[in-house]
Each structure stands twice: as structure tokens, then as C-alpha cells.
């Protein structure tokens, strides 16, 4: 099942790759996709990997190169907090975090809901800022 690698020109080959990627993403679990990538990384020759990397955006290329062969400085300083991440993955992560933030803020703006508290039936309801801040800090 050999396919010729095509350039970043937006050709039909790119559309097939995208469609194939979406099919794989829809059909397999994250763990199965990870295993597939592990197998591919071990069986492909360096020449093929060079050809694959040239098809990717420069930032993605650099991120994968750092993961595959981190520089000695990166290897020495490597911490649990950070690992190489592409700009697209960072953008996706931040987008998800902002969406969660917006959902919490939307709930906080409601007249009745999770962040409106009343100690007793005869008391006026009030905004529970502590609960809001706890949920935002998650």
C-alpha cells in the first residue's frame, strides 16, 4: 500500500490524506492511533521520515524532530511540566480551555443556576463567587 508523497500544494493527494486521517480518527481510539504511530515510527527508514516531514508545516516538523531526537540541552532540562508541542496543538488546547471558561461564565450570568445561592427560603439569593472561582481554577 505504497503511496507517492505529494507536496503542500493542496492537491488531490492532500485531500485523500486528510480524508484517510479523518477515517482513522473516527474509526480508532486514541490508544489505537498511538499504537499505529509507534509502529510507523519504528518501521519507516530515515529517508522515508525525511520525505514525510517535508510534507508538514515547519513548526510541526520542528516539534516532531524535538520529540524524536531532543537536543542534549532539552534532554538535560526535560521536566514533567513541558514536552514539545506544536503551535496547532497549543492553539487547540487554549481554544478548549477558553470554551470551558465561557461555559462557566455563561452559567454565572444566569439569574438562577449553579452560582446563585440562597441560605434559607426567606433570604434573598446571592452570587456565589467562591464556587465560580473554584470552577474557573480547575
Secondary structure, DSSP 8 states (H G I E B T S, - for coil): -------SS--HHHHHHHHHHHHHHHHS-HHHHHHHHHHHHHHS-HHHHHHHHTTS-HHHHHHHHHHHS--HHHHHH--SS-----HHHHHHHHHHHHHHHHHHHHHHTSSSSTTEE-SSTTS--EE-HHHHHHHHH-
